[in-house]
């Protein structure tokens, strides 16, 4: 499999990942405090993308927040 088609490509930097996880936890907390709405489940998306380090929308737009050796491409 070529490097461009590898599904294990990271396109999020460390700061981006930390912000995503923190924001996701804050949104997810809406299920337990405040309005207690199911919309809080949307918080799972930034948590997952932050933990994995890959954002599908970034890939579609050709965007990356990686700086230097901040992210690595895993070759198959």
N, C-alpha and C positions, 0 to 999 in steps of 0.2 A: 504494500500500500504506500503511495507516495506521501510525502510530508504535508502537502497541501490538502490532502483528503483525509488526513488523520483526524479521528474524532476526539483525541485526547489533547487538543491544542488549547493552551490557556491564553486568554486574552484580557485578563483582569490583573491589575497590579495589587500589591499588598494593601495599600490604603483603600482602594476601591472595594476590595473584598471585605475589609473590616467594616467599612461604612454600610455595605449591603447587609451584612449579618446583623449589625446593630439596628438598622432601619427595619429589617424583617422581623426581628424580635419585638420591636416597638409596635409594628402593625399587628403582629400575631397576638400581642397582649390585649388587643381590642376584643378578643373573644372572651376574656376573663374579667377585665375591668372596663370602666367607662360604658360605652353603649352596648357591650356584650352582643356584638353582631357577628354573623357568619362571614362578613366581608373581611374579617381579620385573617381568614385563611389565605388571602392574597399574600400575606407576609411570608408564606412558605417559599414563594418564588425567589425573592432576593436572598433568603437564607440559603437555598440550594445553589443558586448561581455563585454566591460568595464562598461557600464551602468547596464547590467544585473548581471555581476559578475560570469558568467558561460562561460567556453570555451569548446566546444565539443571535440576539439583536445586534450586538457588536460585530459579530461575524458577517451578518448580512450587510451592514453598513461599512464594513472594512475598517473598523475602529478598534483600537487597543489602548489600554492604559498601562501596559507593561513598559518599564523603563530599564534599559540595559539588561542585566542578568536577573531582573526581578521575576521574570516568568521563564519557563522552560518548555520546549516542545519535546514531547515524548515520541521517539521514533520507534516504529514497529519493526 
